[in-house]
């Protein structure tokens, strides 16, 4: 990280801007993976800063699964319309034809086909050579081992033992045709940094991050918000209205909410400082098996 | 400093924004307890969430080395193969903060075969914690890692003598290790700061808390040291170094040069020299998304607009008008080799330095360093994890500083032409054979204007740059 006479958040900001510009200069056809969450919102904001007064010079790619929260779809389309950035939405057609869903086929298979395979398909289809992702190293153990420029072979695989040494501010973007680099400009940000930056920069985020009364049911110790009729309600389950919000957002049946009274950013920051559990507790897919994220990344997940 | 966020949010927020950042790495030999130390630091500063702690208990039973007790080392070894083998393979980055400071830890591997990952970690850090096992004393890796740390420009070393619990917390053992290290450190650069601390990462002594198990030690805890140590910035701050990273040209009305100000200060109206074209100009705007700035300081990612339209490319430099930075085609580099394919005289590589890619040819291997003795030896090649000094020739004249003056503009990575892998790290020791530049006073304004016009309207003439 660069020495910077301004604050820590500004140092992180400068570093991320530097990375984005470097990618734009290094690669022929970059794309930004846009998952509609808070990290994506921050990443997009940083992209605007990086190329100002020019427009963001690459499209956004949303790997859709068909199972995002309604509010997320609305927010995505609102952002695409207001920021005038090209939005590519890709949905794994094969998965859609199979009517793949997280209830019947399990979170793991569903994620593999709809997200990992979907992402690989889209990158191949549009010949993207670099893809920005909003992953942070503080999120998960295998993420902490990730480089900022993360090399993927032509099968999109990540091999932790073959990572390129990454020195100083000097990123190696050399790849052969068919290979790609996943770039993580938010690597050095923590969850708390993200919230403070959203607060400081007044960045718009999906309203689901703010607490409100919403319909939920408790399943396997997780609070699942019922977003539409596709819920496979079990006989012993009851849908209740609870004051909840989300720390992390993914597909609705696989992302759990937390009970919270935090209706504004100030309260969210307070909650983040004092909370006793990690952000990823809300992600069911992390618990499918041991080292779940590492396996997913090896297979091509972002 | 200790403001409760619930009582006064704004004050907490303001203080939190102003915290300084310290990046450090932990190094030392395998089993010296690096992972345990980091686990201990995170645990005792309450940075581990409950769910992480409970999975840590489960993992400890399966992969742990502490019997029924929790194995804090497992918190940092995140890869499956690392847990299975109980070693750290790759550098990982950890984040924690206290009321006083924010920290980024580069957790680097101790195994010799992963030295390159240790170099990776060290390249962005200001401080090294060198772990020494009190039962074993200094090891080859202690020498290797202190040498690499200082080679990479780290000026602050904390020698943490760990596992004091296994030697009955005896002061003599600590003193003996301290003496030996001081003796060895005479071979290291003389402007480094060394601090010694006896610890037990396993018990948690002198890390965050002091239980007075070593009453003879009257120094600070490790965390105290990390929170309060003042890191002097050694970058020469007067010289402007602004490598052009990206030319921002959204339409014909705007032409800006984006990049990170690596050193110096840039103000509006500032006279500036462009290298390699050696043309002078003025800064007319410093553009950011949040509005134009009057001045920019080190580390700011900005976009500069110049008074006149000049052909400037990625990898060019903006410097002070009276800067003595000259293009060179040869250099002497300290190099750390990071791949199985040996570095040999006569080979060519791509290098990336300050946003520029050029090809380089290895002219000479001046010496290879024996890590145990730090003695320079003659060699015709450098193998994986070797450190040596080489003489290189670039296929075009490039700009750089010496690494001790500027870690950013004095460093480069070597990329294998065939495999595209980063194979080495180079740090400039000296430049050789400066290319002669015709003084800019020899060319009048008309010449330079004409040159600019031709370049702009007849780019297919491929006019070579003036004065290079």
Interface residues (C-beta under 8 A of the other chain):
Chain A: X1 X2 X3 X4 X5 X6 X7 X8 X9 X10 X11 X13 X14 X17 X18 X21 X22 X24 X25 X48 X49 X50 X51 X52 X53 X54 X55 X137 X138 X140 X141 X142 X144 X145 X160 X161 X163 X164 X165 X166 X167 X168 X169 X170 X172 X174 X175 X176 X187 X188 X190 X196 X199 X200 X266 X269 X270 X273 X274 X275 X276 X277 X278 X281 X290 X291 X294
Chain B: X5 X6 X9 X13 X16 X17 X18 X19 X20 X21 X23 X49 X50 X51 X52 X76 X78 X79 X80 X81 X83 X89 X90 X91 X92 X93 X94 X95 X102 X104 X116 X117 X119 X120 X123 X124 X233 X235 X245 X246 X248 X249 X250 X254 X256 X258 X259 X260 X262 X287 X288 X289 X290 X297 X298 X299 X300 X301 X303 X314 X338 X350 X352 X353 X355 X407 X408 X411 X412 X413 X415 X420 X421 X422 X425
